[in-house]
Amino acid sequence: MRSRISLFTIVTAAALSLSAITFLPMSTSAQDTTNRAEIEKIVREYLLGNPEILIEMQDVLESREQEKVAASQKKTLEEKRDIIYASANQIEIGDPNAKITIVEFFDYNCGFCLRAMNDMTRLLESDNNIRFVLKEFPVLGEASVEAHRVSLAFSKLVPEKYGEFHLQLLGLNGPKDGNRAMQLAISMGAEETALRAEMEKPFVVESFRETYDLADDLGISGTPSYVVGDEIIFGAVGYDQLQQRIAKLSE
């Protein structure tokens, strides 16, 4: 379905472009006002008589926008490779020496991320040559931010249990906030005072800022989203689709 806003923008652009052909100076004279009214009538009649031109214009605009996004993504994949795959703030699950890396942007309160978690687990169980790099990307409100703050702190204090913590927190029913994340972290051996102190350290904010900036450069606005090789994948596409992308990297 095409956006009304996009269509309005195109109509406006078309009207302005056709009006500009007359090269009329900005004036409030009666003659110029009459001329402009006639031109507006001509433009309206032309667009009503040839509505397909609006679709053509929108296709061109969308194509150009896609080209810009693709160029930005390519540049980011090249220039920020270290941040994407080897950031000091990221979390890894799987063999760190695996040949294939899948980068996933996720939010603990994202229902589709839960489905994606099952895909990740299945891929790791079926192929020990895969690792996941998890980018903590809270985009669903303050509750998510607090849950991710606990998660980042836990990953620093109890890194050997982060994988289990991640799966359990994401798998909990209902909303996840800082309190639920804290309770889980404590039940898994983290000391609350140390955990709260870790949550206040600068690396937490730095991690969020780094991930948000990276997502913006890659055109990522929702979760889950993936980087697989040189491809950006949006949404919980499922095990089979991810496996197909992985197979291409193995060729």
Number of C-alpha atoms within 10 A of each C-alpha: 3 8 9 9 9 14 15 12 13 18 20 11 13 18 18 13 12 14 16 12 9 11 8 11 8 8 9 8 8 9 10 14 13 11 13 15 12 12 18 16 12 15 19 15 12 13 16 12 10 10 12 11 16 18 13 11 16 19 12 12 14 13 12 12 12 12 12 12 15 16 13 16 22 17 14 18 22 12 11 15 12 11 16 22 19 13 16 10 19 19 21 20 18 20 15 14 11 13 12 19 23 19 21 25 24 25 26 30 27 20 17 16 23 21 17 22 20 15 19 23 15 12 21 17 12 10 12 14 16 21 22 23 22 20 28 25 26 25 18 14 11 12 19 22 22 20 24 27 27 25 26 24 23 29 22 15 16 16 15 11 15 21 14 12 21 21 15 14 21 22 18 14 10 9 14 22 21 18 13 16 26 23 13 17 26 13 11 15 12 18 15 13 8 12 23 15 10 19 20 13 11 9 15 19 13 12 20 20 13 19 22 20 13 19 20 14 17 20 15 19 14 17 24 25 23 24 19 18 15 11 13 17 17 17 14 20 16 14 16 11 12 18 13 11 15 18 11 10 14 9 5
